[in-house]
Amino acid sequence: MNKPEPAVRPKRVLIIGGGPAGLVALRNLIELGTFERVELVERRDDVGGVWYLDPPASKTASSVPRFPSPAYPGLIGNVLPEFLSYHGFPFPAPAEYKPNRKHQPFPTLIETHEYLQAFAKPFIADGRIRLGQEVVRVEERPVTSTNDDENPTKDKWRVVLRDWADPTRPGKQLEELWDAVVVCTGWYDNPLWPDTPGLDEVREAGLAKHARGWRGPKGWEGKRTLIIGNANSANDIAAQLAKYASTDSPVYRSIRRPNFAVFVSLPDERIEDVPPVKRYALYSVPSPNSEQPVRKVKVELENGRVIADIDVVWVGTGYKPYASFIHVLPPRFEDPELDFARSQGQTVPIMSLVRFNLPESIQCSDKGVVQANWMHRIPLLHRYLLFGPSPSLAFNLITMAFTSFLIADVGSCWIALAWSASQSPSAVKYPATLHERLQFEKRMLGIVDKGLKEAASSDVKPESEPEHTDRCQHLGTTETTFRPTETLISAWRNGINGHTPSALNTYSGLGDFEEEYAIGLTNDVVGARPELGKPESGSGAVGDSASTEVGTGRVLANGNGNIGREGVYKRIPGPLAEYSPERTKKREAMYVVKFASLMWMREQGKGGNLDLGRGQEH
């Protein structure tokens, strides 16, 4: 582990995933790297990732599997365009080319998808993006004496794919060899479910569904609904269903802690916030229209209250990073299972390595949120990017971030320059030994563990009497949490019951570390490529004669360089996004803007995100 190794210098790189992280990685590796070939594969029939709204099942050819996205009709983000812009490709503000958007400046699902389509258009045209290609296995191959001496990573990774784009042989298996792989598949194939007693039985009965499957309120009108969680998806589901509820028959939203300001939502008398669920139970009632009884759900809350006659439970408790399709050579840790796999010439699932490289403070932890913190991660990553034991495998945007597009941008610039040819003066350097490459992960795990323990030992505890938990109405909304008190802060950390630490305090969530992390990567990149830094005053205006324009679908280029009514995207030479305390304050202020935009929509008689998303886009 302490033996220095030469930096990897791949010539052929495959990027997996055509969402925000994969698309910008493709552009950055092509433009900044010294590679002979860079391609991207995407399993769906279009780019966009989580911003791709998959068609209903009835409109999909039966021979092609569906790859559901977590997107849903009417989705509107809570991030302003400047924080969604890749460097050199600004996201035009909708208010500049669409009517009625002064008070609602946040891009919709369709607008964000169109931005990504426009960004991807030239790469689809030149064949460097291959759609309909599903990766089913990535397997590390041992370095052999037959490999290119100048490129010891040659053919390092065996990639098995299924080709769904060929209508004559849908699902045909392909096998390719690549020097390096960048995984940009995100989290959203791996929903997190609470381990509450009885929930598994409710799921098996089809009465509990994850927010990943939400496609709008159609078909759920009039259903007695319980929603679990108060982050973005859960809040949107509640807002969309509230239109069909009443104060006498509300939508129930079970929350563990007060609303975080970044998950903006409005108070609504038709949404009743209730304490966490203690247990679920199924029962049957006679059906008025059938001899078959109707299944219902009953829940007992932590304060003892029972809510019965529930038709459906929507679970909005997030996702976890997981890469089941990646198999690597056994790292040289002292471990009998790895020793056996190594002796047999076998690979091991990368996720089997989560038990390694843990700081001493959590090596003995085996339950609860602490376990989730070290289990729910892609293991052994240097700076959340390079796989320590084999740095020709990289991950882009494997973290949860407030400004995910910007983090994916600078992260993929870093990867491109870290893999650049050794003779290049503009390469980014990373640690030469495995031991050094593992220190970042161990340090971050230790910081998170320390924070959890400090929160658990805090002297300030939220009230825990039943009267308090009965009064948690609108704790899930932004209006009541703009100005936190000590009790509110403790409830954020420990839950309204005082003993459920926040799952957001996790290794895979950047949180307050985001600014420091982004600045560190940016400094490395700009140190190697100064032109990606903030331009000197008077060095030239953004949007000079070097800019080009590109359009897609309803978003068309015009001839005079202005943003037309239907929108236009420009490719403009420009620096990476700047991270600073001032920029962070500006980013935090946009959640106040989001709250105001939701209030405006309500005053206009809009039924929340759903009405605006449809009314403006179709």
N, C-alpha and C positions, 0 to 999 in steps of 0.2 A: 504493500500500500504506500510505501514511502519511496518507491523507485520511480524516478522521473521518466515520463513517457513523452515522445514527440507529439506536438499538436497535430490533430487530424486535419488533413487537407483533401477533402473529397473533391472529385471532379463531376460526379453525377448525383443529383439530389432529388428525392421525391418528397413532395408535400402532400399530406393526407388531410383533406377537409377543405371545402370551399366556402367556409363562413368568413366572418371578419378577420379572424386570426390567420387563416390560410391564404386568403387573397393578398393581404398586405405582405405576408412572408414571401409569396411568389414574386411580387414586384421588387421587394428589397433584395432578395437573393440574386435576382437577375441583374439589377442595376448596381449593386454594391459588391457582389461576390466575384470570385475568379473561377467560376464553374463552367464546364463545357456544356452541361445540360441540366436544366431545372424544369420539372413538370409538377402539376398538381392533379390529383384525382379526387373526384367528388361523387358520392354514391347516388345522389338525387339527379333529376333532370335539369336542375338549375342551381346557380350559386345562391348564397345568402345565409346558409346555416340556420341559426335560430331565428333569423329574419325572413325565412322562406315559409310561406303559408301553404302547407301541402293540400292538394285537392281532396275533396271527399272521396271515400273509398269507392263509390260507384263510378267515379270518373277515372279510375286508375286501371290500367290493363291488368287482368288477373295473373298473367305470367310474370309480372314485375312486382316484387315486394314493396310495401309502403314503408317509408322511413319517416315516421311522424315527427314533426317539429313542435316545439312548445309554443309557437306563435298562434295567435287567435285573432279572429276578425275584430277590428276596432282598437287593436293595441296601439297605444301612444307611449313613447318612451318618456323618461324623466331626465334626459340628458340633452343639453342644447347643442346645436350643430357644431360649434367651435370645439366641443369636446368629443365629437364624433369624426373629426376630419383627419384623414391620413395626411402626412406631410406631402406637400406638392399636389394635393387633390382635395381642395376645401369642399366641405358640405355646404351648399348654398342654403341660406336661411329661408324657410318656406314663406315668411312674411314678405320677402323681396319679389316673389313671383306668383303668389296666390292670394286671392281676396280673403278677407275675414280671418287673417292669421296674426294680426298684431297682438291679440290677447292670448293666442295659443301658439307660441313659437316652437313647440317641441315637435320634432318629426314623427310622423305616424309610421306604422309598420310598413306600409306600401312605399312611402317616401324613402325610408331607410333601405328597403330592398332595392329600390331603383338606383340609389347611390352606389350600392355594392355591384349591381348589374353594370352600371356605367364604368365602374373601376375595372371590372373583369372583362369587359367587352373585347379589348385588343388581344388579351391572352387566350380567350376562346377562339378568336379569329385565327390566331397563328398556331393553334393546336397545343398550346402549353397547358391548357386546362382541358381535362378529359372528363366529361360528365357521364353519369351512369356507370361508374366504376367503383364497386364496393370492395374495400379492403377487408379481408376476413382473417388474415394472419400476417404478422411481421415477425421474422425470426432472424436472430443474429447468427452469423456464420463465423467459424474460427478463422483467424488469419493463417494462411498456409504459405509455404515457400513458393508456390506458383503465382502468388499475387504480385502485382507490380511493385517493385522496390521503391519507386518514387511515389507510389500511392498505396500504402499498406492497408488502407480501408477499401480498396477496390472490391466491389461485389460483396461488401460486408453484410448486407441485409437482403434476405430473401422475402419478397412480398408476394403474397397470394391474393388474387382479386377475382371477383365475379363481374363479368361484363353484362350489364343490363341494357346497354345502349344498342346492341345488335338484335333487331327484332327476329332475325332468322334463327338465332341460337341464344335466347335470353338465359343469362346465368352461366354462360360458358366460363370455365375456370382458366385464369391466366396466371403465369408465374414470371416475375421479373426480379432482377438483381440490381441493387442500387448501392452506391458507396455510403450514402447517408440518408437519413429520413428525418423529416420534421413533422411531428404529430400535432395537428391543429383541430382536433375533434371535440374539444370542449367537454362539458359535464353533462349535457342535457339528455343523454341516453340512459342516465343512471339516477332515477328519482329516489329521493330519500323518503322513507316512511317511518312514522313514529313506532316505537315498540310497545304501544299501549295495549294492555290486555283486551282481548276480544276483537281488535281491529283486523287481524288476519281472517277471522271468520266472516266479518262484514265485507272484506275485499273479495273473498271467495264467492259470496252471494251476489257480487256485482253491485253492491250498494255503497262502496267506498271507491272513489276515483281520484287519481292524482291530477293536479292542476295541469300537468303536461298534456292531458287529453281534453282540456277545455277548448271548445270551439264556438263559444257564445251561448246566450241564454235560450235559444230556440230549442224547444223540447223539454225544458226544465221549468217553464212557467207554472206557477202554482204549486210546485213541489216544496215541501217543508225541508229546508236545507240547513245543514251545519257545515261551516267552513273552518278548516284548521289552519291557523297562521294569520299574520298581518303584515306580510311583505308584499311586493308588487303584484304577483299573480293572485294571491288570496284577496287582496284589496280590490283588484279589478273584477274578480268574480263576484264579490259581495256587491260592488257598485252596480254591476250589470243586472244582477238578480233582484236588487232592491226595488227596481221599477215594478216588479210583479208582487211585491210583498206589502205589508202594512204594519202599523205599530201593534196591532192585535195578533198578527201572524208574521213576525219578523224573520229575516235571515239571521241565523245565529253565527257568530264568528268567535271561535275559541282562541284565546291569546295567552301566551306565556309571559309576555312582558309588554310594557307600553310601546307604542309605535316609535320606531326610529325615524328621524326627520327625513332620511333619504327615501323612505317608502311612503310617499305622499298620498294622503287620502283625506276625504272630507267626512265630517260627522253626518250621520243620516239616521233619522228616527226609525227607519225601517230596518236598520242593522243593529242588532243587540250583541254587544261584546260580553262574553262569558268567560269564566276561568278555564284552565286546562282540563281536559277530559281525563278522568281516572280510569274508567273502563267502558267498554262497549258491550252491548248485548243485542242479539237478534231475537225477534219474536214474530208471530203471525197474527193477522186479524182477518176476519171474514171479508170477502170481496163482494161488493153489491152487484157486480156484473158477471161474476164467474163463480164456479164451484171451487176453484183453486184459491186458497187463502193468499193474502198479500203479505210479503215480508216487510217488516219495519225495523228501524234501529232505535234503540234506547241508550242514552249515555248518562253516566253518573259523573258529575263534575267534582273537582277537588274540594269544593266547599260543601259537598253533600247534596246539592240540587240535582234533580233528575229531569231530563228533557226526553220525552217520548215522541212517538209518531213521526220520526224522521224518515224521509223518503230517500235521501242521498247525502253522503258526506263527501265533500271536496277537500282534498288534502293539499295544502300549499306550503309544504315544509322544505322545499328546495331540492338540491341535487348534490351529487358527490363526484369528484374526479375518479375515474376508473378506466383502465385500459386493458381489458381482458384479452385483446387480440395480439398483444405484444409479448414475445418470448425472447429472453436474453440468455447468454451464456452465464453460468453460475459465477458470481463475483467471488474473489478469493477471501471470503470471510471464514472464520473457524466455525463450521456448522456441519453436522453429520449429513443432513439432507442435501446440502449443496455439494459436499464431498462426494456423495453417492452419484448425484446427477453428473458431476464432472467426470467421475470414473466411467460412466456409461456413455459419455459423449452427448448428453442430453442438454436441452435448454430448460429454463424454468420460467413460469409466468412472472412478468415484472411485478405484478401486484403481490406475489408471495414474498417480496423483499421489504414490505412495510415494517417488519419487525426488527429490522436492522437500523443501525446508526441513531438509536434513540439516546437522548441524554439520560444520565443516571436518575434524574428526578422523576422520570416517568417510565422507567424500565419495568417497574413493578406494578404499574397501573393496569387494571384489567377490566374496567367497567366504566359506564357513564360517558359524559362528554369528553373526558380526558382521553379515553380510548378512541373516541371518534376523531379526535384531533390528530392522532398519529396513524390511525387506520385509513382515514379518508384523505389520502394524498397519493400523488405519484411519487414513489420513493426515490431517494438518492440523487436528487437533482441539485446541480450547482446553479445557484441564483434563479431557481425555478425554470431553468432553460436546458442545460446540458445534463444528460444522464451520466453521473460521475464515473461508473465503471467502464462505460464505453461512450465517449463524448461525440461519436458520430451519430448518436441518436439524440434528438432535441425535441422539446415541447414548447409551443408558443401559446401564451395565454392559458396556462393551466391554473391561474389564480382567479379569484373573484376580486374585481376591481371596480372602483367608481367610474373610471375612464378607460373602459376595456379596449376601445379602438386605439387609443393613444399608447397604452401599455403594449398591445400587440405590435404596433408600429415600431416602437423603440426596441422591443425585445427581438423582433426579427432582424432589425438592423444589426443588433449585437451578434446574433447567430451568424449572419452573413459574413461579418468581419472577423469573427472568431475562427471561421473555417477558411478564411482567405489564404491564398498561396503564401508560402513562407517568404518568398522574395518580395512580397508586397509591403511597402512601407506603411500601409494603412490598415494593418491587421490588428484586431483586438486580441489581447493575450488572456489566457485563463490558466489556472494552476496546473503545474506539470505532474503532480502526484495525485493519486486517488485520495489519500488522506486529506490533502488540502482541499480537494474538490467537495469533500463531504462535510467540511466544517460549516458552510453556510446553512445547510439544512439542520444540522444539530443545534446551531445557535438559535435559529428561528423557532425550532420546536421547544427549546428551553425558555425562550422569551414568552411564548404563548402559555406554556405550563405555569410559569411564574405569575403571569397575569390572571389566570384562572384561580390560582390559589390565593392571590391577594384579594380578588373579588369575593371569594368564598369566606375569607376571614374579616371582611369589612365590618366595622362597627355599626354602620348605617344599614338597617334592614327595612324593607317595605312592611307596611302593616299586613298582618296575615289573618286577622279575624274574619269570620264569614261575612260580617257587615261590609268590610272593605271589598272583598271579592265580589260581593253582590253589586257594588257600586263601580264596576270597571267599565260601565258604558262609555264608549268613545275613547277609552285609553288606546284603542287601536287606530286613532286618527291623528293627523298632524296638528290639528287645532289645539289640542290639549298638551302637546309636547314640544312646542316651540321654545319654551323657557323652562328648562329642567331644574328641578329642585334636587337636594341631596337624596330624598326618598325616591324620586323618579330615576335618578342615576343608578341607585342601588337596584331598583326594579329592572332597569335595563340589563344590568350585569347578572342578577340572580333570579330574575323572574318575579312575578307578582306574588308567588308563594314563597320566595326566599331561598329556593333550593334547586333551581333549574338554570345553571349558567348559560349564557348566550352561546348559541352555536355559531354566531358570527365571529366570536373570538377564537379563530381557528388558524392553523398553519396555512391553509390554502386560501385564506382571505387576507388581502393586503391591509385593509383597514387604514389605521393611522400611519402605517409604514409605507403607504403607496407613494407619497411625495419623495421620501428618502430613497426608496427603491428605484423610482423612475429617474431621479437625478443621478444616481450612481451609474445606471446603464447609459444615460444620455452623455455623461461625462466621458465614459469609455468610448462611445461611438464618435462623439465630436472630437475627442483627442486624436482619433484615427482619421476622421473625415471632417475637417473644420468647416467645410461648406454646409454641413448639416446643423451647424450652430446658429445662434441668433445673429442675423446680419448686422454689420456695423451701420450706424446712422449715415444715411446718404449713399448707401452702397447700391441702391437701385430699388425700384418699386416692385412689389409683387404684382404680377399680371403684365409683364413686359412682353416684347415681341417673341420671346421664346415659348410663350404659353400656347397650348393647343386645346381644342375642345372636343368633347365626345358626348354623344347622346344615346339614349336607349329607350325603346318603346315610346311612351308618352313624353319622355324627357328628351327633347331634341335640341341639337345645336343650331344656332342661328349664325348669320353671316357677319354681324358687326361686333361680335365680342361681348354683347350685353346679355344679361340673363333674361330670356324671353318668358312669356306667360307660362309656358309648359316646362320651363327650367332648362338649365344647361350646366354641365360640369366642365371645369377647366383643369387641365394638367399644367401646373405652374411650379417652376423650380422654387423651392422654399425650404426653410429649416424644420427640424423636428419641433414638436410642441414644447413650449417652455414650462417647466415645473418650478414653482417658487411658492413661498408662503402667500404672496399676493394672489397668485393664480388659484391656489387652493381655496382661499376665501371667496373668490369669484365663483368657483365651482360649488362651494357650499351654499352660496346665495341663490343658486338657480332652483333649489328646492322650495324656497319662498315664492319664486316666480311660478313654479309648477302649481303650488297651492292656489295662487291667485288665478292661474289659468283655469283650474278646475272650478273655482268659484264663478268665474265669468261664464264658463260653459253651462253651469247650473242656472245662472240668471238668464241665459239665452234660451232656456227650455230644453237644452240638450240632455239626453239621458246618459250622460257620461261618455267615456271614450268610444263606446260602440257607435253612437249616432254620428259623432264627428268623423270617425275613421271611415264610415261608409259614405256620409254625405259629401265629404270633400274629395273622395277618391274615385267614385264611380259615376 
